[in-house]
Amino acid sequence: MSIWVQNISKSFGAQKALNDVTFKINKGEIVGFLGPNGAGKSTMLKILTTYHEADEGNAEVNAFDVLKDKKNVQKSIGYLPEHNPLYLDMYVKEYLAFNAEAYQTNKNRITEVIEQTGLSPEAHKKIGQLSKGYRQRVGLAAALIHDPDVLILDEPTTGLDPNQLLEIRKLIREIGKQKTILLSTHIMKEVEAVCDRVLIINKGVLVADKKLADLRGEEEQIIEVEFDYRVEEAFLSQLPNVTKVKNTGGFVYEITFDTLKDMRPTIFDFAHDNQLKTLQLSRKNRNLEGLFTELTNK
C-alpha cells in the first residue's frame, strides 16, 4: 500500500477543512484528487507530506506514519506544490544539484532526471529564462531527484498553454509507469487524460472514489431529444427503463435510462407512434464532469 488514509479530520479555527476522510492508494496507481477550490485538497496533501498535522485520524506513506516517522515519509515522497518554489537566479543543473545535496542523493541522478523530464535542451539556462512549461519540468525533476516511490502533484498544469499542457500530461503518464502518483486538480480533463482512478472531495468530505473505467461503464445513459413541440415529462416517462426526464429548454429533453442498451431507436419509434417529429436525437455519455457537478452541487 503506497498511501493509507484513515478517518483524517483537520480544522483551522471554526473552519473544518477535512472531515473523516478515508482512502487507500495502491502501488503503481495514478489517482486524481478532484474538488472545487477550498474543498480541502491542498490540506490533505500537506498532511501526507508532513507540512500539516491532522487533528484526528491516521495516515501512512510507504508504511511510514506521517506523524511518527516524518523523515522516512519525506524521503518516500516527491512533492510538487501548487506554487512551484524555484530559485530563478540559479541554473537548472545548479538547482538540481542543490536538491540532490539536500537529499544526500548521488549527483548522477541529475543527468538522469534531466533526461527523464525532457529538460536537456534548456539545462544550460537559468530557471528565470525558462517558459512556465519548462519551469514545471524543473519542479518535477526536483521532486524526482531522490527517486521517491510516491509523487504528489498539486495543480501541476496551472497556467500552462495547450502545448505545454499536453507535454506535462505525457510526462506524468510516463513517470506513472514507475511511480505511484496522487494528482490534485480541479480540472476534470486533467484527470481523464492521465489517471486510472478519481477521488472527489467536497467541503472536506470524500464524496466519491471511482475507477474511471467503472465510471465509463456504469449502467446509465442519457439521451437528448428535440421534438417539434413541447410534451409533458410524464408522457416521456412511459418509455421503458426511464429514471429521469428533464426539459432543458424549448422542445429539448434529457431522458435518463437505467440500461446500457442504446435507447435511441426506442425513442424514435415511440415518437413516430405518437405523431411526434424527432428533430434531433443524440446520446450523452455519463462522464467525470457530470459526476463532479452532481456531487459538488449537493
SVG drawing of the C-alpha trace seen along z (x, -y; Angstrom):
<svg xmlns="http://www.w3.org/2000/svg" viewBox="-50 -36 77 39">
<polyline fill="none" stroke="black" stroke-width="0.4" points="0.0,0.0 1.6,-3.3 -0.8,-5.7 -3.2,-4.9 -5.5,-7.5 -7.9,-6.6 -10.5,-9.0 -8.5,-12.1 -10.0,-15.4 -8.4,-18.9 -9.8,-22.2 -8.5,-25.8 -10.4,-27.6 -14.1,-27.2 -13.4,-26.0 -13.4,-22.2 -11.1,-21.6 -11.2,-17.8 -14.0,-15.7 -13.3,-12.0 -11.6,-11.3 -10.5,-7.7 -8.9,-6.2 -6.1,-3.9 -3.9,-4.1 -2.0,-1.0 1.5,-1.0 1.5,-1.9 -1.8,-3.8 -2.2,-7.3 -5.1,-8.8 -6.7,-12.1 -7.8,-14.1 -10.6,-16.4 -12.6,-19.1 -13.8,-22.7 -11.5,-25.4 -11.4,-25.3 -12.6,-21.7 -9.6,-20.5 -7.4,-19.1 -4.2,-21.0 -4.8,-20.4 -4.9,-16.7 -1.7,-16.8 0.1,-18.9 -0.8,-16.3 0.5,-13.5 3.8,-15.4 4.1,-16.3 3.6,-20.0 0.4,-19.9 -0.7,-17.5 -4.2,-16.1 -6.4,-16.8 -7.8,-13.2 -7.1,-10.0 -4.0,-8.3 -2.1,-8.3 0.9,-6.4 3.0,-6.7 5.0,-3.6 4.0,-2.2 5.7,-5.1 3.4,-7.0 3.2,-10.7 3.4,-11.8 5.8,-9.3 8.2,-8.8 8.3,-12.1 11.8,-11.8 11.1,-8.5 7.8,-9.9 9.7,-12.8 12.2,-10.5 9.4,-8.4 7.6,-11.4 8.4,-13.7 6.2,-16.8 5.4,-19.5 3.3,-22.1 0.8,-24.3 3.2,-27.3 6.4,-25.8 9.1,-27.1 12.1,-27.8 15.3,-29.9 15.1,-31.9 18.7,-33.1 20.0,-29.5 20.9,-27.4 18.9,-24.3 21.8,-21.9 22.8,-24.1 19.3,-24.0 19.0,-20.2 22.5,-19.8 21.3,-21.8 18.3,-19.5 20.4,-16.4 22.7,-17.6 19.7,-18.3 18.5,-14.7 22.1,-13.3 21.5,-11.8 24.1,-10.6 24.7,-13.5 24.5,-11.1 20.7,-11.4 20.9,-15.0 21.7,-13.8 19.0,-11.0 16.2,-13.3 17.1,-16.0 16.7,-13.3 13.6,-11.8 11.8,-15.2 12.9,-16.4 15.0,-19.3 18.1,-18.6 17.6,-21.4 17.2,-24.0 19.5,-22.6 22.2,-25.2 19.9,-28.1 18.9,-30.0 15.5,-29.0 14.3,-32.6 14.9,-32.3 12.6,-29.3 8.9,-29.2 6.4,-28.1 6.2,-24.7 9.9,-24.1 9.8,-25.5 7.2,-22.9 9.6,-20.3 12.3,-21.6 9.9,-21.3 9.1,-17.7 12.9,-17.0 13.5,-18.3 10.6,-16.1 12.2,-13.1 15.8,-13.7 15.9,-11.3 14.0,-8.6 10.9,-8.5 8.3,-5.8 5.4,-8.3 4.8,-11.5 2.3,-14.1 1.4,-16.8 -0.7,-19.8 -2.2,-21.5 0.8,-20.7 -0.6,-22.2 -2.0,-25.5 -1.3,-28.4 0.2,-26.3 -0.7,-26.9 -2.2,-24.0 1.1,-22.7 2.8,-22.8 -0.3,-21.1 0.0,-18.1 3.7,-17.8 3.3,-17.8 0.4,-15.3 2.6,-13.0 5.4,-13.3 3.2,-12.5 1.9,-9.4 5.5,-8.2 6.5,-8.8 3.4,-7.0 4.7,-3.7 7.2,-3.5 5.7,-5.6 2.5,-6.0 1.1,-9.4 -1.6,-11.4 -2.5,-14.4 -4.6,-17.2 -6.6,-19.3 -10.0,-20.9 -9.8,-20.2 -11.8,-17.2 -10.0,-16.8 -6.7,-16.6 -7.8,-13.5 -9.4,-11.9 -6.2,-12.3 -3.7,-10.8 -5.5,-9.0 -6.7,-5.5 -9.0,-6.5 -10.6,-9.5 -11.2,-10.7 -13.7,-13.6 -13.7,-15.8 -16.3,-18.5 -16.4,-20.7 -13.8,-18.5 -15.8,-15.2 -14.8,-12.5 -17.9,-12.0 -16.6,-9.6 -13.9,-7.0 -14.2,-5.5 -12.1,-3.9 -12.5,-5.8 -13.2,-2.6 -16.0,-1.8 -17.4,-5.3 -17.5,-5.0 -19.2,-1.6 -22.0,-2.4 -25.4,-1.2 -26.9,-4.6 -27.2,-6.6 -28.6,-10.0 -30.4,-10.6 -31.0,-14.2 -34.0,-14.5 -35.7,-17.5 -39.3,-17.3 -41.3,-19.7 -43.5,-20.8 -43.5,-20.6 -44.7,-17.4 -45.2,-16.6 -42.3,-14.9 -44.8,-12.3 -45.7,-11.3 -42.0,-10.6 -41.7,-8.7 -43.7,-5.9 -40.6,-4.8 -39.0,-1.6 -36.1,-1.9 -36.6,-5.6 -35.3,-7.0 -35.5,-10.8 -36.9,-13.2 -35.8,-16.8 -36.8,-19.6 -33.7,-21.6 -35.3,-24.4 -37.8,-24.8 -38.7,-21.4 -35.4,-19.7 -35.4,-16.9 -32.8,-14.8 -34.0,-11.3 -32.0,-9.1 -32.3,-5.4 -31.1,-2.7 -29.7,-0.4 -26.6,-0.1 -28.8,0.8 -28.9,-2.0 -32.4,-3.6 -32.3,-5.9 -34.3,-3.5 -36.9,-3.1 -37.3,-6.8 -37.6,-7.2 -40.3,-4.5 -42.1,-6.0 -42.2,-9.4 -43.4,-8.0 -46.2,-6.0 -47.4,-9.2 -47.2,-11.5 -44.1,-13.4 -41.4,-14.6 -37.9,-14.0 -35.7,-17.0 -32.5,-15.7 -31.6,-12.6 -28.2,-12.1 -26.6,-10.0 -24.7,-11.8 -22.3,-9.6 -22.1,-10.0 -18.7,-11.5 -16.5,-12.7 -17.6,-16.3 -21.3,-15.2 -20.4,-13.2 -18.3,-16.0 -21.1,-18.6 -23.7,-16.3 -21.7,-15.6 -20.3,-19.0 -23.6,-20.9 -25.3,-18.9"/>
</svg>
